[in-house]
Amino acid sequence: MKKNKQPFNKKYILSFVSCLTVCSSTLIGCDNTETATAPSNSSTAQAQDYSLPIVSDGSVTLTVATNDNYYTPKSYAQNLPVWQEIEKKTGVKIKWEVAPSSQYTNTINVRMAAAQGLPDLIRLPNDPVKPASDGLIIPMDDLIAKYAPNIRKYFSENPAIKKMMQAPDGKIYALSSDVSGTTSTDPFGLIINQTWLDKLGLKEPQTLDDWYTVLKAFKEKDPNGNGKQDEIPISTRFQVTNGSSISGLFLFGSAMGLHLNYSDGFYPDKNGKIQYEWIDPRAKELVVWLNKLYKEGLIDPQFMMKTDDDIISGISRNVIGVTNHFLNNANRFTNAQKQAGIQNANWQMTLPPSGPGTKGFYEKYGPLSGWLAISKDCKNPEVAIKWLDYIYASEEGNRYVSFGIEGQSYKMVDGEPQFTEWTSKNPDGLDVNDALRSIGAMPVTVWIRSEKGPWSRQTKAVLNLLPDAVKQAEKLKDSGVDAIPLGLTSVEEVEATTAINADIQTYKAETLTKFITGQAPIDWEKYVSTMKSMGINKLIEVKQKQYDRVMK
């Protein structure tokens, strides 16, 4: 691989802060008459003005490689309305090079391994440190200092976010979505068919015993009322974060105090020492409980491979009782059933499972999500950073990606965007998220949904359409805990652990799946000893270093 001409300084240590202070402000907006300026944050770069359009219409085309739209019927390759409008504003044409979410990582890894003919902008499958070391992507710092006033201002007002995007050498090689505003309004957890609960006269489950009782009743007491025992009490979806559906089942680890979702089992004990909770005896207790559920037919026998579309299909047919997702999808599930003729449909997020002496919790998402980088083969990096500056951090650009098209999906009321009935009561029966995604908003490119300021408006506006979701978010507000705060790894850490981590993740998923489904007896001692022989202690050591850097 070609090495970056400015390799990482190994003496540098990346420091972070574990909690964010996101300041409220309005960034510089760019329009057709005003130029965009802001103080430079680089001593070697002279800030320059830019105005819209960035280039004369269509004179520059940027290729963008990413996984395709989460609303699968509408591909970015179709040049969706939001991106048509952004093209009119910026003059920059976009050629989308997309693949389905389940295939994108493999597709882009092959292209990056070839190290030639790369697209201008790449949604990275992992963090930017290794691609930067290999010279596949370029540092953005000087480009931001010279050409990106909105990003500069955003970073100056959100230094903690900027720190988290910096590699160990202090440089920024990719931008990431700020999702800090979603942690309280759109938590991730277990969502249940409340209509089934009500029909059977059951209360929302809290303990694992409660959950067993509810799932057993879902299986045996015909809550969908069709006279058949076709109910699937719980069916979890494939999670991009953890790479398998098994992680959805491990949300029940909350009852044992296990952090198995976004922290992936790496969590500090009371002395600040990182433990790997996947090999904890409490995890065995959870696996034994899940094995019991599976043997009794309470878990979807195909849980290992269910996609989002599979879950929606099962919900529409009224055969699924519980799944895992973000809170705003509860309304999506309700609408899917109403479209299928189930008028009393009602899906609700439950409180996290709790246990003896253990208060249940859901781990918070973010505050960063995904990475978008400029490749070494980009012929117009100045145009690329200006385009990113507009869609990522300008108020107008953020409105496009957050709210869609003015007059169609939203309108301005007293200077604030509000969703229209096209969004809230979509004529095609789409929920809010899918309606927006159908026109290109809520994109897979990086965008900002922060806690405060103009970038915080979208999440709140969505909830304003869903009074019941507001009540649910309020119910869950004290249930969120931060995932382990880890920053970017160093090149040495990546090289020391990449192969180990891949092998351990594969072994863990395969072995625990066999334990749960009964394909293999639960030999926990052998499982733990194998994990240790594969190098789990090396992974723990690296996570400890990352954690210590954050805490310092």
JOMO-V230218 format. One record per residue. N is the residue number from 0. RES is the residue in one letter. D_LAST is the distance of its C-alpha to the last C-alpha in Angstrom with 1 decimal. Layout:
# JOMO-V230218
N:RES:D_LAST, N:RES:D_LAST
This chain:
# JOMO-V230218
0:M:33.8, 1:K:33.6, 2:K:30.4, 3:N:28.6, 4:K:29.9, 5:Q:26.4, 6:P:24.4, 7:F:20.7, 8:N:19.2, 9:K:17.7, 10:K:15.8, 11:Y:13.6, 12:I:10.2, 13:L:9.6, 14:S:6.7, 15:F:7.7, 16:V:8.2, 17:S:9.7, 18:C:12.7, 19:L:15.0, 20:T:17.2, 21:V:20.2, 22:C:22.6, 23:S:26.3, 24:S:28.4, 25:T:31.1, 26:L:30.6, 27:I:33.3, 28:G:36.1, 29:C:38.3, 30:D:42.0, 31:N:45.1, 32:T:45.7, 33:E:42.4, 34:T:40.1, 35:A:36.3, 36:T:34.4, 37:A:31.1, 38:P:29.3, 39:S:28.0, 40:N:24.3, 41:S:25.3, 42:S:26.9, 43:T:29.1, 44:A:30.4, 45:Q:32.9, 46:A:32.7, 47:Q:36.0, 48:D:37.7, 49:Y:38.8, 50:S:41.1, 51:L:42.4, 52:P:43.8, 53:I:41.4, 54:V:44.3, 55:S:48.0, 56:D:48.6, 57:G:48.1, 58:S:47.9, 59:V:44.5, 60:T:43.5, 61:L:40.0, 62:T:39.7, 63:V:36.9, 64:A:36.2, 65:T:34.8, 66:N:35.7, 67:D:38.5, 68:N:38.8, 69:Y:37.9, 70:Y:41.3, 71:T:43.2, 72:P:46.6, 73:K:45.4, 74:S:43.9, 75:Y:42.1, 76:A:44.8, 77:Q:47.3, 78:N:45.8, 79:L:45.0, 80:P:45.9, 81:V:42.4, 82:W:42.0, 83:Q:45.5, 84:E:44.7, 85:I:41.5, 86:E:43.7, 87:K:46.2, 88:K:43.5, 89:T:41.8, 90:G:44.8, 91:V:42.6, 92:K:44.0, 93:I:41.8, 94:K:43.0, 95:W:41.1, 96:E:40.7, 97:V:39.9, 98:A:40.0, 99:P:39.8, 100:S:36.3, 101:S:37.2, 102:Q:38.3, 103:Y:36.0, 104:T:33.3, 105:N:36.0, 106:T:37.9, 107:I:35.1, 108:N:33.8, 109:V:37.3, 110:R:37.5, 111:M:34.2, 112:A:35.3, 113:A:38.5, 114:A:36.4, 115:Q:39.3, 116:G:40.8, 117:L:37.5, 118:P:37.6, 119:D:36.2, 120:L:33.4, 121:I:31.9, 122:R:30.2, 123:L:28.0, 124:P:28.2, 125:N:24.6, 126:D:21.6, 127:P:22.5, 128:V:20.9, 129:K:23.9, 130:P:26.6, 131:A:25.0, 132:S:25.0, 133:D:28.6, 134:G:29.6, 135:L:30.7, 136:I:28.9, 137:I:28.3, 138:P:25.4, 139:M:25.9, 140:D:24.3, 141:D:27.6, 142:L:29.6, 143:I:27.4, 144:A:27.6, 145:K:31.4, 146:Y:32.6, 147:A:30.3, 148:P:30.3, 149:N:29.5, 150:I:26.4, 151:R:25.3, 152:K:25.9, 153:Y:24.2, 154:F:21.0, 155:S:21.3, 156:E:21.5, 157:N:18.9, 158:P:15.9, 159:A:13.6, 160:I:16.3, 161:K:16.7, 162:K:13.1, 163:M:13.7, 164:M:17.0, 165:Q:15.8, 166:A:16.2, 167:P:14.2, 168:D:16.7, 169:G:15.9, 170:K:19.2, 171:I:20.5, 172:Y:23.0, 173:A:23.8, 174:L:23.7, 175:S:22.8, 176:S:24.4, 177:D:22.5, 178:V:23.7, 179:S:21.6, 180:G:25.0, 181:T:26.4, 182:T:24.2, 183:S:26.3, 184:T:29.6, 185:D:29.8, 186:P:28.1, 187:F:28.9, 188:G:30.8, 189:L:34.3, 190:I:37.3, 191:I:40.7, 192:N:44.3, 193:Q:45.1, 194:T:48.7, 195:W:49.0, 196:L:47.4, 197:D:49.9, 198:K:52.9, 199:L:52.2, 200:G:51.5, 201:L:47.9, 202:K:44.9, 203:E:41.4, 204:P:40.0, 205:Q:37.0, 206:T:37.0, 207:L:37.6, 208:D:41.2, 209:D:41.6, 210:W:40.5, 211:Y:43.0, 212:T:45.8, 213:V:45.1, 214:L:44.9, 215:K:48.0, 216:A:49.9, 217:F:48.9, 218:K:50.3, 219:E:53.5, 220:K:54.6, 221:D:55.2, 222:P:52.9, 223:N:53.8, 224:G:57.5, 225:N:59.0, 226:G:60.6, 227:K:58.6, 228:Q:55.8, 229:D:53.8, 230:E:50.6, 231:I:47.3, 232:P:45.2, 233:I:41.8, 234:S:41.1, 235:T:37.5, 236:R:36.8, 237:F:35.2, 238:Q:31.5, 239:V:30.2, 240:T:26.6, 241:N:27.5, 242:G:30.7, 243:S:33.2, 244:S:34.9, 245:I:34.0, 246:S:30.6, 247:G:32.5, 248:L:34.0, 249:F:30.7, 250:L:29.9, 251:F:32.0, 252:G:29.2, 253:S:27.9, 254:A:30.6, 255:M:29.0, 256:G:25.4, 257:L:24.7, 258:H:22.3, 259:L:24.6, 260:N:24.7, 261:Y:21.8, 262:S:19.4, 263:D:22.3, 264:G:21.9, 265:F:18.4, 266:Y:16.7, 267:P:14.6, 268:D:16.8, 269:K:16.5, 270:N:14.8, 271:G:12.0, 272:K:14.2, 273:I:15.2, 274:Q:19.0, 275:Y:21.5, 276:E:23.6, 277:W:26.4, 278:I:27.5, 279:D:27.1, 280:P:30.5, 281:R:29.9, 282:A:30.1, 283:K:33.4, 284:E:34.6, 285:L:33.9, 286:V:35.6, 287:V:38.6, 288:W:38.8, 289:L:38.7, 290:N:41.3, 291:K:43.5, 292:L:43.2, 293:Y:44.0, 294:K:47.0, 295:E:48.4, 296:G:48.1, 297:L:45.5, 298:I:43.1, 299:D:44.2, 300:P:45.5, 301:Q:44.3, 302:F:40.7, 303:M:39.3, 304:M:40.6, 305:K:40.9, 306:T:40.0, 307:D:39.5, 308:D:43.2, 309:D:44.3, 310:I:42.6, 311:I:44.2, 312:S:47.5, 313:G:47.4, 314:I:46.5, 315:S:49.3, 316:R:51.7, 317:N:50.5, 318:V:49.7, 319:I:45.9, 320:G:44.6, 321:V:40.8, 322:T:38.3, 323:N:34.6, 324:H:33.5, 325:F:32.0, 326:L:33.6, 327:N:35.5, 328:N:37.4, 329:A:39.1, 330:N:41.4, 331:R:41.9, 332:F:43.1, 333:T:45.4, 334:N:46.9, 335:A:47.4, 336:Q:49.5, 337:K:51.4, 338:Q:52.3, 339:A:53.7, 340:G:55.8, 341:I:53.8, 342:Q:54.0, 343:N:52.3, 344:A:49.2, 345:N:46.0, 346:W:42.6, 347:Q:39.7, 348:M:36.1, 349:T:35.9, 350:L:33.4, 351:P:31.1, 352:P:32.7, 353:S:32.0, 354:G:32.9, 355:P:33.8, 356:G:31.0, 357:T:28.8, 358:K:28.4, 359:G:28.6, 360:F:26.0, 361:Y:25.7, 362:E:22.4, 363:K:21.7, 364:Y:22.4, 365:G:20.2, 366:P:18.8, 367:L:19.8, 368:S:22.9, 369:G:24.8, 370:W:24.8, 371:L:27.6, 372:A:27.9, 373:I:30.6, 374:S:32.3, 375:K:33.5, 376:D:37.0, 377:C:36.8, 378:K:39.6, 379:N:38.6, 380:P:34.8, 381:E:35.5, 382:V:37.4, 383:A:34.8, 384:I:32.0, 385:K:34.3, 386:W:35.4, 387:L:31.8, 388:D:31.1, 389:Y:34.1, 390:I:33.6, 391:Y:29.8, 392:A:29.1, 393:S:32.5, 394:E:33.9, 395:E:37.1, 396:G:35.7, 397:N:33.4, 398:R:36.5, 399:Y:38.3, 400:V:35.7, 401:S:35.0, 402:F:38.5, 403:G:40.9, 404:I:44.2, 405:E:45.3, 406:G:48.7, 407:Q:48.2, 408:S:44.9, 409:Y:44.0, 410:K:45.5, 411:M:44.3, 412:V:45.0, 413:D:44.3, 414:G:41.8, 415:E:39.9, 416:P:40.3, 417:Q:42.0, 418:F:42.9, 419:T:46.7, 420:E:48.8, 421:W:48.7, 422:T:45.1, 423:S:45.5, 424:K:48.9, 425:N:49.0, 426:P:52.6, 427:D:51.6, 428:G:50.0, 429:L:46.5, 430:D:43.5, 431:V:41.3, 432:N:38.8, 433:D:41.6, 434:A:43.7, 435:L:41.0, 436:R:40.2, 437:S:43.9, 438:I:44.0, 439:G:40.7, 440:A:38.2, 441:M:35.0, 442:P:34.6, 443:V:32.8, 444:T:31.6, 445:V:28.3, 446:W:28.7, 447:I:26.9, 448:R:27.1, 449:S:24.5, 450:E:24.4, 451:K:26.2, 452:G:28.4, 453:P:31.2, 454:W:29.3, 455:S:29.1, 456:R:32.9, 457:Q:33.7, 458:T:32.1, 459:K:33.6, 460:A:36.9, 461:V:37.2, 462:L:36.6, 463:N:39.2, 464:L:41.7, 465:L:41.0, 466:P:41.3, 467:D:41.0, 468:A:37.7, 469:V:36.5, 470:K:37.7, 471:Q:35.9, 472:A:32.6, 473:E:33.0, 474:K:33.8, 475:L:30.7, 476:K:28.3, 477:D:26.8, 478:S:26.7, 479:G:23.7, 480:V:20.3, 481:D:17.3, 482:A:17.2, 483:I:14.3, 484:P:11.6, 485:L:11.8, 486:G:12.0, 487:L:14.7, 488:T:15.5, 489:S:16.4, 490:V:20.1, 491:E:20.0, 492:E:18.4, 493:V:21.0, 494:E:23.8, 495:A:22.9, 496:T:22.8, 497:T:25.0, 498:A:28.2, 499:I:26.8, 500:N:25.3, 501:A:28.6, 502:D:30.7, 503:I:28.7, 504:Q:28.8, 505:T:32.5, 506:Y:33.3, 507:K:31.4, 508:A:33.2, 509:E:36.5, 510:T:36.4, 511:L:35.2, 512:T:37.8, 513:K:40.5, 514:F:39.5, 515:I:39.7, 516:T:42.9, 517:G:44.5, 518:Q:45.0, 519:A:43.6, 520:P:43.4, 521:I:40.0, 522:D:39.3, 523:W:35.7, 524:E:35.6, 525:K:36.7, 526:Y:34.2, 527:V:31.3, 528:S:32.6, 529:T:33.2, 530:M:29.6, 531:K:28.4, 532:S:31.0, 533:M:29.9, 534:G:26.4, 535:I:24.3, 536:N:22.3, 537:K:21.3, 538:L:20.1, 539:I:18.1, 540:E:16.6, 541:V:15.5, 542:K:14.2, 543:Q:12.1, 544:K:10.6, 545:Q:10.1, 546:Y:8.7, 547:D:6.1, 548:R:5.2, 549:V:5.4, 550:M:3.8, 551:K:0.0
